[in-house]
């Protein structure tokens, strides 16, 4: 029987986003394969995490393309991006906590390209006078990642409604938490 690698990765992602400490046995069970079969495809947890990283990068790149970051206002582009990336938010939340992916010489260059595309969006919003200039584009990019991860965990825990995910993230990121007087 041929093993569908994409199915195994997506099953692993679904499990690890709910339980980041899952064992390889648990990952194999979630994918409906034996541990031996899992190990034929991924020599260990590190190899599995690296494969999930590649999937996460591909999902981010697809969301960035779908969001059409250069069209319309920067705020509208951020809204489109959050909606486009929402299906991968759980996987990204898991990857966000995997420090090994973001340290040392083995860091995947794909993350830097994603960072640059998102930072360019925030920079465009600043240049157009739409976004605050006292926060750097790099800071806003990291804030977006943190909010996406937090939103994914909130929804997974049942403390937040999936339908509220895009609105809550975008409004907090772009509007801040300060209450403004209505004129």
Secondary structure as GFF3:
##gff-version 3
##sequence-region A 1 183
A	DSSP	alpha_helix	5	18	.	.	.	ID=ss1
A	DSSP	alpha_helix	24	31	.	.	.	ID=ss2
A	DSSP	alpha_helix	35	41	.	.	.	ID=ss3
A	DSSP	alpha_helix	45	67	.	.	.	ID=ss4
A	DSSP	alpha_helix	74	85	.	.	.	ID=ss5
A	DSSP	three_ten_helix	86	88	.	.	.	ID=ss6
A	DSSP	alpha_helix	89	96	.	.	.	ID=ss7
A	DSSP	three_ten_helix	99	102	.	.	.	ID=ss8
A	DSSP	alpha_helix	109	127	.	.	.	ID=ss9
A	DSSP	alpha_helix	137	157	.	.	.	ID=ss10
A	DSSP	three_ten_helix	162	164	.	.	.	ID=ss11
A	DSSP	alpha_helix	165	175	.	.	.	ID=ss12
###
